[in-house]
Amino acid sequence: MTDYLPVPNPTKSFWLTAEVDFHDHRSTAELPAEADIVIVGSGYAGTTTAHFLMEEGFDGTIVMLEARDVCSGATARNGGHLKPSLYYSQKSWTKKFGEKGAAEIANFEFAHLAAMKELIEREKIDCDFVFGRSCDVHLTSSAVNAALENYQQFTKNPYITCKHDVQLHVGENAKTISHVLDSEVCVTFTAGQLWPYKLVTSLLRKCMQKGLNLQTNTPVLGSEKFEDKWLVKTARGTILAKKLVIATNAYTASVEPRFLNKIVPIKGICSHITPKVRPSHLSHTYGIRYDGADQDYLINRADGTVVVGGAKKHIFPFKNVFYNVVDDSTLIPGTKEYFDDYMKHFHDWKFTETETDHVWSGILGYTDDSFPYVGEMPHESNKFIIAGFHGHGMPRVLLSAKALASNIMGKELEVPAAFKISQERMTKTRNEILASLGTPVARL
Ligand SMILES: Cc1cc2nc3c(=O)[nH]c(=O)nc-3n(C[C@H](O)[C@H](O)[C@H](O)COP(=O)(O)OP(=O)(O)OC[C@H]3O[C@@H](n4cnc5c(N)ncnc54)[C@H](O)[C@@H]3O)c2cc1C
């Protein structure tokens, strides 16, 4: 479905100011006629899957097909925040999956912190990786109530192994620790930040050095079974794959039409802000929560600048500007102005003049039941998927990709049950996305 392909001329994110000499690389001038594994998508999910396949000892041929330049999707335009969701969704997760299932997701996300550190250190990747603490600030009474109820559920779940890491602060302590004077309640826990484009392109370079064939600017249009293989159709011809991996996130319907309405492209906005005079360094990365799904996120970069995303007040009421939208070549009206004023939330920054020097859009892949789809597709042997990571891929993709690579090599798929693709999930017709976003109806 060509309507769901990435568009040309996307906005340029702050992260894309890092020049990569192979951004439009093709390892061979012609598309290879066949490959043992074809991976569609060169973002965080596609690249880490290739990396872990090689780490697992896979020594066949791998071809990666990318519609635009390398890593030009959500990964290159996100907030750089590696922030596990430990307590905040515990009530809804427990309702859906019971205490064990809810704990499995929180523990899996927490494990990403150590896994990311290990990967970056072992592969010696220069990507501004910093471990610190994130602070969730709850600014409305409904956000405070939701935080307290979820925190309570989190503390009483006997299967959660990362409780030691999460601290709840109320009253004056919350204001002091968060640096936000309106904050009655805040919750802190370990989180990371990094330059996602540098991480992924460094890993990709290493994969190419080990033999990965990269084909950029090669949109995939679909696939069909050919004997026991997959004939992958691209704008540059076909390639026959023994195994096919779909890592196309928001754009999955372009390759796999059955994901129409199951993975929905949602447009998001992010910014990079530079203070004119450097105020005191913010002590945390942040999640700033208002009512319902309305929240912003922020990382405090070591150079004194910040990356802030969200602006959902300007996005979520207007379904036509963000829902089912793959166009990241434009912004959304009102968002730059929102970020221009943003840092006034923090009392140390109240009188600091700031410049919003980069604002960009990106397309998130929201799923109908809010969990990613990972694993071998039902009734389509040797076709695998790893997609649908919402605005929350950093603490979910890495270990999903590791598990998927093992699964492709014949092992059990070890991801939370909620993430596993199944016939039951594929046949469900209920779409929870709009309800989770506060049911937007108006037009901008
Ligand atoms: C504005 C914004 C802010 C975000 N902030 C955060 C954050 O701070 N923390 C966090 O955890 N997550 C965040 N996210 C989400 C996170 O970026 C994603 O979950 C993650 O990057 C997904 O990685 P991916 O590889 O699955 O997708 P992508 O990076 O989108 O990669 C998919 C790739 O597939 C390619 N492709 C698509 N269709 C085709 C096709 N038909 N043929 C060939 N190639 C194709 C695309 O061009 C793209 O390169 C944010 C996302 C956005 C958009």
The ligand as an SDF file (V2000), in Angstrom:
LIG
                    3D

 53 58  0  0  0  0  0  0  0  0999 V2000
    8.9680   12.4080   17.6310 C   0  0  0  0  0  0  0  0  0  0  0  0
    9.2960   11.0840   18.2770 C   0  0  0  0  0  0  0  0  0  0  0  0
    9.8280   11.0570   19.5680 C   0  0  0  0  0  0  0  0  0  0  0  0
   10.1070    9.8480   20.1850 C   0  0  0  0  0  0  0  0  0  0  0  0
   10.7400    9.8410   21.3970 N   0  0  0  0  0  0  0  0  0  0  0  0
   11.0900    8.6700   21.9660 C   0  0  0  0  0  0  0  0  0  0  0  0
   11.8460    8.6500   23.1650 C   0  0  0  0  0  0  0  0  0  0  0  0
   12.3080    9.6730   23.6500 O   0  0  0  0  0  0  0  0  0  0  0  0
   12.0590    7.4390   23.7510 N   0  0  0  0  0  0  0  0  0  0  0  0
   11.5990    6.2810   23.2000 C   0  0  0  0  0  0  0  0  0  0  0  0
   11.7600    5.2150   23.8140 O   0  0  0  0  0  0  0  0  0  0  0  0
   10.9820    6.2660   22.0050 N   0  0  0  0  0  0  0  0  0  0  0  0
   10.7200    7.4220   21.3830 C   0  0  0  0  0  0  0  0  0  0  0  0
   10.1070    7.4200   20.1670 N   0  0  0  0  0  0  0  0  0  0  0  0
    9.7800    6.1390   19.5470 C   0  0  0  0  0  0  0  0  0  0  0  0
   11.0240    5.4540   18.9670 C   0  0  0  0  0  0  0  0  0  0  0  0
   11.7470    6.3780   18.1970 O   0  0  0  0  0  0  0  0  0  0  0  0
   10.5890    4.2840   18.1140 C   0  0  0  0  0  0  0  0  0  0  0  0
    9.7890    3.4140   18.8900 O   0  0  0  0  0  0  0  0  0  0  0  0
   11.7700    3.4860   17.5630 C   0  0  0  0  0  0  0  0  0  0  0  0
   12.7260    4.3220   17.0070 O   0  0  0  0  0  0  0  0  0  0  0  0
   11.2700    2.4800   16.5530 C   0  0  0  0  0  0  0  0  0  0  0  0
   12.3520    1.9420   15.8250 O   0  0  0  0  0  0  0  0  0  0  0  0
   12.0350    1.1430   14.4970 P   0  0  0  0  0  0  0  0  0  0  0  0
   13.3100    0.6730   13.9310 O   0  0  0  0  0  0  0  0  0  0  0  0
   10.9900    0.1400   14.7950 O   0  0  0  0  0  0  0  0  0  0  0  0
   11.3380    2.2250   13.5500 O   0  0  0  0  0  0  0  0  0  0  0  0
   11.9700    3.3020   12.5410 P   0  0  0  0  0  0  0  0  0  0  0  0
   13.1310    3.9800   13.1260 O   0  0  0  0  0  0  0  0  0  0  0  0
   10.8520    4.1450   12.0420 O   0  0  0  0  0  0  0  0  0  0  0  0
   12.5240    2.3940   11.3670 O   0  0  0  0  0  0  0  0  0  0  0  0
   11.6950    1.8540   10.3550 C   0  0  0  0  0  0  0  0  0  0  0  0
   12.4660    1.9840    9.0470 C   0  0  0  0  0  0  0  0  0  0  0  0
   11.7720    1.2720    8.0470 O   0  0  0  0  0  0  0  0  0  0  0  0
   11.8410    2.0120    6.8470 C   0  0  0  0  0  0  0  0  0  0  0  0
   10.7010    1.5920    6.0190 N   0  0  0  0  0  0  0  0  0  0  0  0
    9.4010    1.7690    6.2910 C   0  0  0  0  0  0  0  0  0  0  0  0
    8.6330    1.2330    5.3240 N   0  0  0  0  0  0  0  0  0  0  0  0
    9.4710    0.7130    4.4180 C   0  0  0  0  0  0  0  0  0  0  0  0
    9.2940    0.0270    3.1950 C   0  0  0  0  0  0  0  0  0  0  0  0
    8.0700   -0.2360    2.7040 N   0  0  0  0  0  0  0  0  0  0  0  0
   10.3920   -0.3690    2.4940 N   0  0  0  0  0  0  0  0  0  0  0  0
   11.6290   -0.1490    2.9980 C   0  0  0  0  0  0  0  0  0  0  0  0
   11.8610    0.5020    4.1570 N   0  0  0  0  0  0  0  0  0  0  0  0
   10.7950    0.9270    4.8600 C   0  0  0  0  0  0  0  0  0  0  0  0
   11.7190    3.4590    7.3090 C   0  0  0  0  0  0  0  0  0  0  0  0
   12.1730    4.3650    6.3390 O   0  0  0  0  0  0  0  0  0  0  0  0
   12.5550    3.4350    8.5780 C   0  0  0  0  0  0  0  0  0  0  0  0
   13.8960    3.7560    8.3200 O   0  0  0  0  0  0  0  0  0  0  0  0
    9.8300    8.6180   19.5100 C   0  0  0  0  0  0  0  0  0  0  0  0
    9.3300    8.6380   18.2050 C   0  0  0  0  0  0  0  0  0  0  0  0
    9.0850    9.8590   17.5750 C   0  0  0  0  0  0  0  0  0  0  0  0
    8.5780    9.8550   16.1690 C   0  0  0  0  0  0  0  0  0  0  0  0
  1  2  1  0
  2  3  1  0
  2 52  2  0
  3  4  2  0
  4  5  1  0
  4 50  1  0
  5  6  2  0
  6  7  1  0
  6 13  1  0
  7  8  2  0
  7  9  1  0
  9 10  1  0
 10 11  2  0
 10 12  1  0
 12 13  2  0
 13 14  1  0
 14 15  1  0
 14 50  1  0
 15 16  1  0
 16 17  1  0
 16 18  1  0
 18 19  1  0
 18 20  1  0
 20 21  1  0
 20 22  1  0
 22 23  1  0
 23 24  1  0
 24 25  2  0
 24 26  1  0
 24 27  1  0
 27 28  1  0
 28 29  2  0
 28 30  1  0
 28 31  1  0
 31 32  1  0
 32 33  1  0
 33 34  1  0
 33 48  1  0
 34 35  1  0
 35 36  1  0
 35 46  1  0
 36 37  1  0
 36 45  1  0
 37 38  2  0
 38 39  1  0
 39 40  1  0
 39 45  2  0
 40 41  1  0
 40 42  2  0
 42 43  1  0
 43 44  2  0
 44 45  1  0
 46 47  1  0
 46 48  1  0
 48 49  1  0
 50 51  2  0
 51 52  1  0
 52 53  1  0
M  END
$$$$
